[in-house]
Amino acid sequence: MQYKRALIAAASLAAITSASAADLGSGIEFTGYSRGGPVFKSDKNIDAKTDSVGGFSLGGDLQGYRLGNEGTQGGYEFFIGKTFDAENGVKYKFGYMPENWGGGIKTVQAYSEIWGLDFAPEAKFWVGQRRLRIQDVHIVDNFLMDLGEYQGAGVQDWAVGPATVGLTVSSGDKFDAKLPQGTSASKVNLDVGFPVNDSGKLRLVATSVSTTGFGKNGGSGFSLLYNQGFGALKNSLYLQTSSGLANIQGKFVDLKQGTDAAGAAAAAAGVVGAKVSRVADSIDWQVGNFGGQALVGYQTSEPDDGNDVETKDLTFGGRISYAFTNNFKLLLEAASTKRTRDGGDDQTLNKVTIAPTLSSGAGFYKRPELRLYVTMANWNTAAAEANADTFGTDDNGDALKKQTIVGLQYEIWW
């Protein structure tokens, strides 16, 4: 199956990039992202099949500061799209996106959309499976507002007065992974954005989830994002809450899609959701050759499993970039994180990475980047015990409270 998907992806790419295959004209999109590279030194065995390399995080959504911390994790994703003109003001598009992050080739997007309709020319109506990510914090590789990748339909960019409105209706199924047998799920997301001043915008996303057949059912969520520019600096404030089987980002929680029939009942019974709240603030800047991003965040989570155990996660960190020439820059990332769980000792973890970098440009977000990195991380006894299966023990099973890793990494998007 994976081989057949690879052939489909290759054939799609060939059809779009080869003029002899078809005269597709304009309107072609080809975008993507990839990263990877080797680890040369670690305080643990660096066989990625048997040991954790990097991945220093206490487990909170905003605690995985990624520079020099992704180890041998690598992969790719790319999007191929073609827009057609119906010659009456109407345009339509087909888009396809595969990805492979070590688990084989999967379909992320496969959808068609149409816009330029006479009653709402700016609105884009779509059907299929579509990735609907709104905004991320790059240094922790987390889209804090993300409606997920499910089969469904919706409309984006509908102008209603000064506001821009989107509405998405999703099932819990994906092209490559269906819901467990005997369950059902649907989700509605309402996405409204409007300006508050010349350089500021509010974004509101409301989520409603309806399910049957799981350990717990139903759920809802609400997110507010306030982006405000201050010259070369952009500030983003997030206020979010969710309950039940609604993920705080705007997705479903993990509904165990792809579980075979034999294990479906047990898998579904284990899906119980949680009550989650989060406040986070990130800043981005670029002043001459000096750029960066910083984050502070606090999140609480209490699973609906009847144990009444609340987890509190605190994160504070940032990455700075200084370009000595147009194509050589130095990256420095530092972070301090803390996890508190009812009935347990506080866990703490600190991480610093320095990375001389070759780049296509001086800006913080200019890619590709080729990096040589050195990462140093340390954590307390409680964190070592909680992460004994990954970075908290050495190869002999003894407690480990610090690690240094050295490696190379490329990162590219286009």
Salt bridges, closest charged atoms under 4 A:
GLU29 OE2 - LYS93 NZ 2.95
ASP43 OD1 - LYS41 NZ 3.77
ASP51 OD1 - LYS44 NZ 3.99
ASP61 OD2 - ARG278 NH1 3.47
GLU70 OE2 - ARG35 NE 3.28
GLU70 OE2 - ARG66 NE 3.08
GLU77 OE2 - ARG131 NH1 3.01
GLU99 OE1 - ARG131 NH2 3.64
GLU113 OE2 - LYS93 NZ 3.37
GLU113 OE1 - ARG130 NH1 3.00
ASP141 OD2 - ARG35 NH1 3.97
ASP141 OD1 - ARG66 NH1 3.38
ASP146 OD2 - ARG133 NE 3.63
GLU149 OE2 - ARG131 NE 2.69
ASP176 OD1 - ARG5 NH2 3.37
ASP191 OD1 - ARG203 NE 2.75
ASP254 OD2 - LYS256 NZ 3.51
ASP313 OD1 - ARG339 NE 2.72
GLU333 OE1 - ARG319 NE 2.95
GLU333 OE2 - LYS351 NZ 2.43
ASP346 OD2 - LYS338 NZ 3.44
GLU369 OE2 - LYS329 NZ 2.83
GLU369 OE2 - ARG367 NH1 3.26
GLU369 OE1 - ARG371 NH2 2.79
GLU411 OE2 - ARG66 NH2 3.45
GLU411 OE1 - ARG367 NE 2.82
GLU411 OE1 - ARG371 NH2 2.49
